[in-house]
Amino acid sequence: MKRTIKTIVVLPAYEAEKTLEQTVREIPRDVVDEIILVDDASTDRTVQIAKSLGLIVEQHSMNKGYGGNQKTCYTLALERHADIIVMLHPDYQYDPKLIPYFVDFIEGNYFDVMLGTRIRTRKEALAGGMPKYKYFANRILTFFQNVITGQNLSEWHTGMRAYKREVLQTINFKNNSDDFVFDSQVLFQIVEHGFRIGEIPVPVRYFPEASSINFARSLWYGITTVSVGLRYLIRRIFKT
């Protein structure tokens, strides 16, 4: 049966030449209509490889940051009339073959947003190569975010997500940070607007070629995430 919805995968890319082709090759094209790659001023061959793979490519002339990259991704996907937008890191840390499950849950109107969670057990996460400090920081931040929002998500910090078009049209994602905290800001906005969030377990894959922020950037990410959470809590208190 012919699909009646348009699904676009967006790839926020920076220095992704080593993993891009493998990631794209495993994206199920019977479910995905278009793939958009936004390159954040890489100095490697990311753009050339993306073009050779037939992707829709947008290149930033200067580095805008992880959040700034996603802003361009979502703006382009909405302009191209996507019904479902899947955000996938092009570093092959997340399994593209799981995309149909994300799409099905949204298309079936079970959820408005789908998250790929890497945290099922501590043993599994660490065995997949997740550094211990990142695992425990993930658990602490996720616990904090769940408590103040009333959610029960197993992970707030995943790089594989799918959104119904209406979600990105409703939240003011362009007003968010251009840095890594963008992801948390988006989820707080989604919670505030009452959208339904579902989760699917995804394997943990850390390896040398996969992108990963260092300890200092991770620490700053944690601090800014807590700050965003506290501002959410204040807004919630004054609304009641």
N, C-alpha and C positions, 0 to 999 in steps of 0.2 A: 504494500500500500504506500502510495506517495506521501511523504511527510508534508505537512502544511505549515510547519514552523521553520524559521530560519535560525540556524545555530552558527555562531561565529566564535572561534577560539582566538583569544588575544595572547600574544607572547611579549611580555615586557623584558626586553633583552639588553644585556650589557656584557660585552666580552664573552659571547656564547659560542664561538666558533667550534669548540671541541665537542659540544653536546647537542647542538642545534639540529643537525641532520637526523640523528638517532631519535630525538624527541619528535620531530615532525613525521618521520616515517611511521611511527606507531600511533599517530592520531587517526582514529577511524573515520574515513572520509564518507562512509555511507550515512553517517550521522551529522558530520560537520560540513557546512556549506562553504565557509571561507575561513582562512587563517590570516590574521593580521599580526605582523611583527613590528614593534616599535623599538628602534635601536636608539639607545641613549648615549650617542656620540662615542661608540666603541672605537678602539684603535686597531682591532684585529679584523678578521675577514667575516664577521657576523653578517653584514649587509650583503656582501657578494654571495655567500652561501644561501641566504634567505631568498634572494632573487633567483638563484639557480634552481631552487625548490619550488618556484612559482608562487611564493607567498606575496600578499599585499604588504608592501614595505613602506614605513614612514621612518625617517631618520632625523633625530634632533641634531641641530648644528652645535649645540653645547649640552653638556650633561645637566639634566634637570632633576636627577634623583629618582629613587624607586617609586615614590608616590607620584611625582611629576610624569613619569613614564606611564603609569596606569591611567592617569587623567587623559592622556592622549589616546591610549588604547580604548577606553570606554567611549570617549567622544566619537572616535572613528567608527566603532561598532554600532553605536546608536545611529549615526549618520547613514550607515549602510543598512539600516532597518532590521537589525538583529532582534529576534524574539527572545533568544537565550544567549547570554554571553558567558563563555567559559574562560577564566583566567588561569593560565598554566605557565609556570616558570620553565624557560627553555633549557634548563641545566640538567634535565633528565632525573631530577631528584624525585619527581612525582610520575606515576605511571599513566601515560596518555590513554592506554587501552581501557581505563575505567570511565572515560568521558561519557559513554552511552548511559551509564547508570545515573550519573549526575543529571543528564538531560531528561531521562525518563521520569525521574521524580518531580522535576519542574513541569514538564509537559503534561504529566498526569494530574497536575494541580494539587500535589501533596504538600509541596513546599515552594517558597518563593526564592530561597537561597539554599545552595548546597555547599558544604565544606568537606574537604578531604582531610580526615584526621589521621595523624601519624601516631597518636598515642592510644594504644590499646592496653599494653602492659609495659612496665619499666624494662623488663628483660628484652622484649622485642624491639623497643626503641633504641636501647643501647647496643643491641646486637646488630642493628642496622647502621651503626656508625655515628649516631647522634652523640655529640660530646656531653659528658655528664653535666657540666655547668649549664648547657643549653636545655637539657632535659629538666633539671630542677627549676631553672628560671621559668621555663614553659609551664610547669605545674603550678608554681607559685602565682604567676601572673594570671593564668587561666582560672585558678581558684578565686583570686581577688575579683576578676571580671565577672565571674558567675555569681558571686555573692551580691555584688552591688546592682546587677541587672536582673537577678532572679532567673537567669538561664541555667542550663546544666550541660553546657557544651564540653566535650572532652578536649578540645583544643581551639584556642582563639587565634593561633599564629601560623596557620597553614598557608602555603603558596599555591594551592589548587582550590579554586572556588568557581561556582556557577551562579549566575544571577538572572532572574526574570527581567525582561526589559523595563517593566514598571518600577522595579526597585531602583535602578540607576537613574531613571527619570525623576524619581521622587526625592531621593537623598541628595544633598548638596555636596557631592564628592569633590567638585572643583574647588571648594573652599577649604579642603583639608590640606595637611602638610605635604610637602614634596618628598619627605623622608620616609623611612621605614614604618613609622607610626601610622601612616596612612591606612594600613590594613585594619588596625584596631579602631581607628576613627570611623571607618566604613561600617564595621560591625556594630559599634555603639549607635550609629545613625539608624541602622536597620532595626535594632531593638527598639529604639525610640518611636519608630514609625509602625511598630507592631507586625512586621513581616515575619513569616514562618521560616525557621532555619532548620535544615536537616543535615545529617552527617553520613559520610561513607568512610569506612576504614581504608587507608592506603598504605602500602609498604613504606618503611623507612629506608631511604637510600642516601647515605652520605659517602662520598668518594672524592678523591683529589680534584677532579675536573668540575664537580658541582660547586656552584657559587655558595658562599657562606660568609656572613659578616663576622669580623673578628671580635675578641672579647670586649674591647673598648666600645665599639659600635653597639654591641649587644647590651652593654651596661647602659648606654645612653638610650637605647630603644626601651629598655625596662623602665627607666626613669620617666621618659615621656609618655609611655603607656599608662603608668600609674597616674600621671598628671591628667591625662585625658579622662581616665576613669573617675577621678575625683571631681572634675568639672561636670561630668555626666551626673554624678551623685548629687551635686549641689543643685543642678537644674531639676532633678527629680524631687528633691526635698521641697524646693520652693514652689513646685507645681501642685503639691499636695496640701 
